[in-house]
Amino acid sequence: MSSPDLFSVNDRCFVGKLRVMGIYQTGKRRFIRDNTEKTDELVLKREYDNKYDEFAVAVHDRYGNKIGYLEKRENEETAYYLDSGFECIAVVSDIDKKSATVGIMVDVFCIADKETMRNLNAKYDEYLRSQIEI
């Protein structure tokens, strides 16, 4: 069963294709397998108190259940957008319900118009350069 569109397609700017990690650790593998389909929209929330990842972005299903996290080595850009006050969502692009961990790939979108996104990308690039100079 697919969730209804939460946002207009015109207001979505593609960030990237990312893997959802930690599904097995949530203890909800069966629930996720039975209730998640391709094209489902998932909610992304920053988790500032995560002791394992300073850029942790939790992935929640449409019922509000945390189902995992965006992959640690790929989540910094999405975390930056969320920290900047923008809403981001993930759309399930691929799901392997046969694997022990229920493998999920998502397309991540920032909810912003193209001009705002261009400005936000420029600020993110500037942020990355500042991190390299440290």
N, CA, C and O of each residue as an XYZ file, in Angstrom:
536
protein
N       0.846     -1.164      0.000
C       0.000      0.000      0.000
C       0.891      1.225      0.000
O       1.820      1.320      0.802
N       0.628      2.118     -0.850
C       1.450      3.304     -1.017
C       0.810      4.478     -0.296
O      -0.410      4.642     -0.305
N       1.660      5.300      0.335
C       1.137      6.467      1.041
C       0.813      7.572      0.049
O       1.389      7.609     -1.038
N      -0.093      8.469      0.399
C      -0.407      9.584     -0.494
C       0.768     10.552     -0.545
O       1.580     10.601      0.379
N       0.855     11.319     -1.624
C       1.908     12.320     -1.730
C       1.742     13.350     -0.623
O       0.664     13.915     -0.440
N       2.825     13.586      0.111
C       2.799     14.569      1.183
C       3.087     15.965      0.668
O       2.623     16.950      1.243
N       3.850     16.056     -0.410
C       4.294     17.338     -0.924
C       4.129     17.370     -2.429
O       4.139     16.330     -3.086
N       3.980     18.544     -2.962
C       3.900     18.721     -4.409
C       5.226     18.340     -5.045
O       6.286     18.679     -4.520
N       5.176     17.650     -6.152
C       6.382     17.258     -6.872
C       7.181     18.493     -7.281
O       8.408     18.431     -7.347
N       6.516     19.604     -7.554
C       7.193     20.830     -7.977
C       8.071     21.432     -6.889
O       8.996     22.184     -7.195
N       7.800     21.116     -5.621
C       8.562     21.682     -4.519
C       9.661     20.743     -4.025
O      10.270     21.004     -2.988
N       9.918     19.682     -4.735
C      10.918     18.708     -4.316
C      12.201     18.880     -5.111
O      12.174     18.959     -6.339
N      13.325     18.940     -4.404
C      14.631     18.987     -5.065
C      15.401     17.747     -4.649
O      15.617     17.505     -3.461
N      15.814     16.964     -5.640
C      16.493     15.691     -5.402
C      17.843     15.917     -4.727
O      18.646     16.726     -5.193
N      18.092     15.205     -3.636
C      19.359     15.274     -2.913
C      20.235     14.088     -3.281
O      21.421     14.258     -3.563
N      19.661     12.877     -3.282
C      20.441     11.702     -3.630
C      19.714     10.417     -3.304
O      18.650     10.417     -2.684
N      20.319      9.312     -3.738
C      19.801      7.972     -3.460
C      20.638      7.408     -2.313
O      21.857      7.282     -2.432
N      19.987      7.073     -1.210
C      20.694      6.636     -0.006
C      20.101      5.339      0.529
O      18.958      4.986      0.242
N      20.905      4.650      1.307
C      20.478      3.396      1.947
C      19.991      3.690      3.364
O      20.552      4.532      4.065
N      18.941      2.984      3.772
C      18.458      3.056      5.152
C      19.152      1.950      5.933
O      19.094      0.778      5.562
N      19.803      2.338      7.012
C      20.564      1.396      7.832
C      19.866      1.202      9.187
O      18.995      1.984      9.566
N      20.267      0.143      9.906
C      19.793     -0.066     11.271
C      18.411     -0.647     11.388
O      17.850     -0.678     12.483
N      17.840     -1.110     10.292
C      16.482     -1.664     10.343
C      16.421     -2.864     11.279
O      15.476     -3.007     12.054
N      17.414     -3.709     11.204
C      17.427     -4.921     12.026
C      17.463     -4.564     13.515
O      16.833     -5.229     14.337
N      18.221     -3.491     13.854
C      18.354     -3.100     15.258
C      17.078     -2.498     15.839
O      16.899     -2.511     17.056
N      16.197     -1.977     15.009
C      14.971     -1.375     15.544
C      14.006     -2.426     16.086
O      13.092     -2.093     16.840
N      14.200     -3.691     15.710
C      13.311     -4.751     16.167
C      11.963     -4.752     15.463
O      11.033     -5.437     15.889
N      11.859     -3.986     14.391
C      10.588     -3.867     13.677
C      10.692     -4.417     12.255
O       9.931     -4.026     11.370
N      11.627     -5.314     12.053
C      11.876     -5.831     10.706
C      10.613     -6.390     10.068
O      10.320     -6.064      8.917
N       9.874     -7.200     10.759
C       8.656     -7.810     10.197
C       7.612     -6.743      9.890
O       7.003     -6.765      8.820
N       7.398     -5.803     10.821
C       6.434     -4.723     10.593
C       6.822     -3.908      9.364
O       5.977     -3.588      8.528
N       8.106     -3.575      9.261
C       8.595     -2.791      8.127
C       8.399     -3.562      6.829
O       7.921     -3.009      5.839
N       8.766     -4.839      6.836
C       8.616     -5.677      5.637
C       7.161     -5.738      5.189
O       6.881     -5.676      3.991
N       6.235     -5.858      6.134
C       4.827     -6.016      5.796
C       4.120     -4.695      5.463
O       3.060     -4.712      4.837
N       4.682     -3.564      5.867
C       3.976     -2.290      5.734
C       4.694     -1.231      4.909
O       4.245     -0.086      4.854
N       5.793     -1.590      4.271
C       6.534     -0.627      3.463
C       6.595     -1.107      2.024
O       6.923     -2.263      1.753
N       6.278     -0.212      1.112
C       6.276     -0.536     -0.313
C       7.082      0.501     -1.082
O       7.349      1.595     -0.586
N       7.463      0.140     -2.293
C       8.083      1.091     -3.203
C       7.155      2.288     -3.370
O       5.936      2.129     -3.421
N       7.716      3.451     -3.452
C       7.058      4.757     -3.600
C       6.478      5.315     -2.301
O       5.961      6.432     -2.302
N       6.548      4.567     -1.186
C       6.100      5.129      0.092
C       6.968      6.330      0.446
O       8.179      6.321      0.229
N       6.331      7.363      0.995
C       7.059      8.535      1.464
C       7.365      8.368      2.947
O       6.488      8.035      3.744
N       8.614      8.603      3.298
C       9.074      8.473      4.675
C       9.534      9.834      5.180
O      10.005     10.670      4.409
N       9.392     10.042      6.473
C       9.750     11.316      7.090
C      11.175     11.227      7.631
O      11.557     10.224      8.234
N      11.959     12.289      7.410
C      13.333     12.344      7.896
C      13.423     13.358      9.034
O      12.932     14.481      8.916
N      14.055     12.953     10.136
C      14.208     13.824     11.302
C      15.641     13.747     11.809
O      16.233     12.671     11.891
N      16.192     14.926     12.150
C      17.523     14.963     12.743
C      17.467     14.375     14.139
O      16.499     14.572     14.875
N      18.511     13.654     14.491
C      18.618     13.080     15.826
C      19.909     13.613     16.444
O      20.965     12.991     16.335
N      19.812     14.751     17.083
C      20.976     15.477     17.578
C      21.708     14.776     18.715
O      22.910     14.975     18.893
N      21.004     13.966     19.478
C      21.629     13.316     20.633
C      22.173     11.916     20.312
O      22.451     11.144     21.230
N      22.325     11.584     19.048
C      22.846     10.270     18.653
C      24.338     10.205     18.959
O      25.117     10.980     18.406
N      24.740      9.288     19.833
C      26.141      9.232     20.260
C      27.056      8.566     19.233
O      28.277      8.602     19.386
N      26.496      7.966     18.203
C      27.305      7.282     17.193
C      27.521      8.108     15.926
O      28.432      7.827     15.147
N      26.683      9.128     15.722
C      26.743      9.876     14.464
C      26.266     11.304     14.688
O      25.091     11.531     14.976
N      27.180     12.273     14.556
C      26.814     13.668     14.785
C      25.854     14.204     13.724
O      25.203     15.225     13.947
N      25.755     13.527     12.564
C      24.852     13.946     11.498
C      23.672     12.983     11.342
O      23.095     12.889     10.258
N      23.309     12.275     12.402
C      22.274     11.244     12.329
C      20.946     11.807     11.822
O      20.451     12.828     12.300
N      20.388     11.097     10.832
C      19.073     11.427     10.295
C      18.221     10.159     10.411
O      18.452      9.167      9.719
N      17.238     10.223     11.300
C      16.345      9.087     11.507
C      15.286      9.051     10.413
O      14.828     10.087      9.933
N      14.909      7.833     10.032
C      13.886      7.611      9.008
C      12.650      7.047      9.709
O      12.719      6.031     10.401
N      11.510      7.735      9.513
C      10.255      7.323     10.130
C       9.242      6.980      9.050
O       9.198      7.618      7.999
N       8.423      5.956      9.322
C       7.371      5.610      8.361
C       6.182      6.544      8.543
O       6.203      7.431      9.397
N       5.159      6.342      7.744
C       4.004      7.240      7.770
C       3.207      7.127      9.070
O       2.344      7.964      9.335
N       3.480      6.108      9.880
C       2.808      5.947     11.159
C       3.589      6.590     12.305
O       3.138      6.594     13.450
N       4.776      7.138     11.982
C       5.610      7.770     12.999
C       6.632      6.848     13.634
O       7.368      7.262     14.530
N       6.688      5.591     13.178
C       7.652      4.635     13.725
C       9.031      4.861     13.127
O       9.171      4.993     11.911
N      10.066      4.908     13.993
C      11.424      4.994     13.477
C      11.790      3.632     12.909
O      11.669      2.613     13.589
N      12.245      3.619     11.641
C      12.595      2.342     11.024
C      14.093      2.208     10.774
O      14.560      1.129     10.411
N      14.848      3.275     10.959
C      16.293      3.204     10.753
C      16.870      4.599     10.591
O      16.296      5.594     11.034
N      18.038      4.639      9.934
C      18.767      5.894      9.725
C      19.299      5.949      8.306
O      19.569      4.918      7.690
N      19.449      7.171      7.788
C      20.186      7.304      6.534
C      21.618      6.868      6.806
O      22.166      7.117      7.880
N      22.209      6.222      5.826
C      23.565      5.693      5.975
C      24.530      6.793      6.439
O      24.550      7.895      5.890
N      25.320      6.471      7.453
C      26.200      7.437      8.108
C      27.149      8.148      7.152
O      27.334      9.360      7.265
N      27.735      7.446      6.241
C      28.738      8.076      5.377
C      28.131      8.926      4.267
O      28.858      9.522      3.472
N      26.802      8.984      4.209
C      26.114      9.727      3.144
C      25.057     10.708      3.661
O      24.295     11.254      2.863
N      24.991     10.944      4.966
C      23.864     11.696      5.513
C      24.153     13.168      5.804
O      23.232     13.900      6.165
N      25.385     13.622      5.660
C      25.749     14.975      6.076
C      24.986     16.057      5.309
O      24.572     17.050      5.905
N      24.793     15.884      4.005
C      24.089     16.893      3.218
C      22.637     17.018      3.670
O      22.135     18.128      3.846
N      21.967     15.899      3.855
C      20.580     15.932      4.314
C      20.498     16.556      5.704
O      19.597     17.349      5.980
N      21.443     16.197      6.584
C      21.475     16.783      7.931
C      21.625     18.299      7.848
O      20.987     19.031      8.605
N      22.464     18.769      6.933
C      22.672     20.200      6.761
C      21.368     20.900      6.359
O      21.034     21.952      6.903
N      20.645     20.323      5.422
C      19.382     20.917      4.975
C      18.363     20.942      6.112
O      17.670     21.940      6.311
N      18.276     19.846      6.850
C      17.357     19.802      7.989
C      17.759     20.832      9.040
O      16.901     21.519      9.593
N      19.051     20.944      9.319
C      19.546     21.917     10.293
C      19.284     23.350      9.832
O      19.179     24.258     10.656
N      19.180     23.552      8.530
C      18.921     24.879      7.974
C      17.430     25.220      7.971
O      17.031     26.277      7.482
N      16.616     24.327      8.516
C      15.192     24.603      8.657
C      14.307     24.090      7.539
O      13.117     24.399      7.488
N      14.891     23.301      6.639
C      14.098     22.768      5.522
C      13.633     21.356      5.843
O      14.308     20.601      6.543
N      12.472     21.021      5.317
C      11.948     19.679      5.479
C      12.501     18.802      4.368
O      12.593     19.221      3.214
N      12.867     17.583      4.732
C      13.339     16.605      3.750
C      12.508     15.344      3.909
O      12.085     14.993      5.011
N      12.284     14.676      2.802
C      11.560     13.411      2.825
C      12.357     12.372      2.044
O      13.272     12.700      1.289
N      11.989     11.134      2.244
C      12.588     10.037      1.496
C      11.454      9.250      0.846
O      10.411      9.019      1.458
N      11.673      8.845     -0.395
C      10.693      8.021     -1.111
C      11.363      6.677     -1.378
O      12.445      6.622     -1.963
N      10.722      5.600     -0.951
C      11.293      4.270     -1.135
C      11.447      4.001     -2.625
O      10.465      3.991     -3.368
N      12.703      3.781     -3.063
C      12.960      3.511     -4.475
C      13.213      2.027     -4.728
O      13.029      1.541     -5.844
N      13.637      1.308     -3.681
C      13.890     -0.124     -3.813
C      13.799     -0.747     -2.432
O      14.260     -0.169     -1.448
N      13.204     -1.922     -2.366
C      13.097     -2.619     -1.088
C      13.293     -4.111     -1.321
O      12.648     -4.714     -2.179
N      14.201     -4.693     -0.536
C      14.464     -6.130     -0.604
C      13.891     -6.751      0.664
O      14.517     -6.724      1.723
N      12.705     -7.304      0.540
C      12.016     -7.868      1.699
C      12.512     -9.265      2.059
O      12.104     -9.826      3.076
N      13.379     -9.819      1.241
C      13.871    -11.177      1.496
C      15.132    -11.200      2.344
O      15.445    -12.216      2.963
N      15.865    -10.075      2.376
C      17.104    -10.059      3.153
C      16.789    -10.006      4.648
O      15.714     -9.558      5.044
N      17.715    -10.457      5.459
C      17.512    -10.490      6.910
C      17.292     -9.102      7.489
O      16.620     -8.953      8.510
N      17.851     -8.093      6.849
C      17.734     -6.737      7.379
C      16.683     -5.898      6.662
O      16.508     -4.731      7.012
N      15.991     -6.432      5.691
C      15.026     -5.704      4.868
C      15.733     -4.482      4.273
O      15.647     -3.378      4.811
N      16.426     -4.697      3.167
C      17.188     -3.625      2.546
C      16.291     -2.594      1.891
O      15.421     -2.934      1.090
N      16.508     -1.322      2.236
C      15.709     -0.238      1.665
C      16.640      0.833      1.108
O      17.560      1.295      1.784
N      16.378      1.216     -0.138
C      17.032      2.362     -0.762
C      15.964      3.439     -0.918
O      14.813      3.149     -1.243
N      16.366      4.693     -0.679
C      15.416      5.793     -0.788
C      15.986      6.915     -1.645
O      17.198      7.125     -1.696
N      15.100      7.620     -2.306
C      15.441      8.871     -2.979
C      15.106      9.972     -1.981
O      13.974     10.072     -1.508
N      16.103     10.798     -1.665
C      15.917     11.863     -0.681
C      15.657     13.177     -1.417
O      16.329     13.508     -2.394
N      14.672     13.909     -0.924
C      14.294     15.193     -1.501
C      14.265     16.254     -0.414
O      13.843     15.989      0.711
N      14.708     17.440     -0.749
C      14.555     18.609      0.111
C      13.336     19.369     -0.407
O      13.186     19.561     -1.614
N      12.478     19.794      0.494
C      11.263     20.490      0.094
C      11.590     21.984     -0.020
O      11.547     22.728      0.960
N      11.910     22.384     -1.219
C      12.265     23.780     -1.501
C      12.140     24.009     -2.992
O      12.307     23.085     -3.789
N      11.843     25.256     -3.369
C      11.793     25.562     -4.794
C      13.227     25.601     -5.341
O      14.190     25.638     -4.576
N      13.352     25.593     -6.653
C      14.668     25.478     -7.297
C      15.610     26.626     -6.935
O      16.799     26.395     -6.713
N      15.111     27.837     -6.872
C      15.959     28.992     -6.550
C      16.466     28.907     -5.106
O      17.647     29.136     -4.843
N      15.585     28.583     -4.192
C      15.978     28.415     -2.795
C      16.999     27.292     -2.669
O      17.964     27.398     -1.912
N      16.778     26.219     -3.416
C      17.697     25.086     -3.364
C      19.071     25.466     -3.910
O      20.088     25.030     -3.370
N      19.118     26.263     -4.962
C      20.409     26.724     -5.496
C      21.185     27.494     -4.426
O      22.382     27.277     -4.237
N      20.494     28.389     -3.733
C      21.132     29.154     -2.660
C      21.580     28.253     -1.519
O      22.664     28.434     -0.963
N      20.746     27.287     -1.175
C      21.081     26.350     -0.104
C      22.273     25.489     -0.497
O      23.144     25.226      0.333
N      22.324     25.046     -1.751
C      23.472     24.259     -2.227
C      24.756     25.074     -2.153
O      25.803     24.546     -1.781
N      24.686     26.359     -2.505
C      25.866     27.222     -2.444
C      26.348     27.345     -0.997
O      27.550     27.306     -0.737
N      25.417     27.493     -0.063
C      25.787     27.575      1.354
C      26.377     26.253      1.843
O      27.313     26.244      2.642
N      25.833     25.150      1.367
C      26.369     23.838      1.756
C      27.782     23.665      1.206
O      28.658     23.163      1.910
N      28.016     24.072     -0.033
C      29.362     24.002     -0.611
C      30.339     24.848      0.193
O      31.474     24.436      0.434
N      29.898     26.028      0.605
C      30.735     26.906      1.428
C      31.038     26.243      2.774
O      32.161     26.315      3.272
N      30.027     25.601      3.352
C      30.204     24.858      4.603
C      31.247     23.749      4.433
O      32.133     23.593      5.273
N      31.138     22.983      3.348
C      32.106     21.907      3.098
C      33.519     22.451      2.975
O      34.457     21.876      3.527
N      33.681     23.561      2.250
C      35.014     24.171      2.108
C      35.557     24.598      3.475
O      36.746     24.434      3.748
N      34.703     25.136      4.319
C      35.157     25.571      5.652
C      35.603     24.385      6.495
O      36.506     24.517      7.321
N      34.976     23.223      6.294
C      35.364     22.030      7.041
C      36.729     21.495      6.596
O      37.481     20.946      7.402
N      37.033     21.657      5.334
C      38.316     21.205      4.791
C      39.447     22.096      5.304
O      40.553     21.618      5.556
N      39.164     23.393      5.458
C      40.177     24.348      5.884
C      40.515     24.214      7.354
O      41.558     24.712      7.778
N      39.697     23.578      8.135
C      39.920     23.462      9.583
C      41.130     22.629      9.883
O      41.467     22.427     11.050
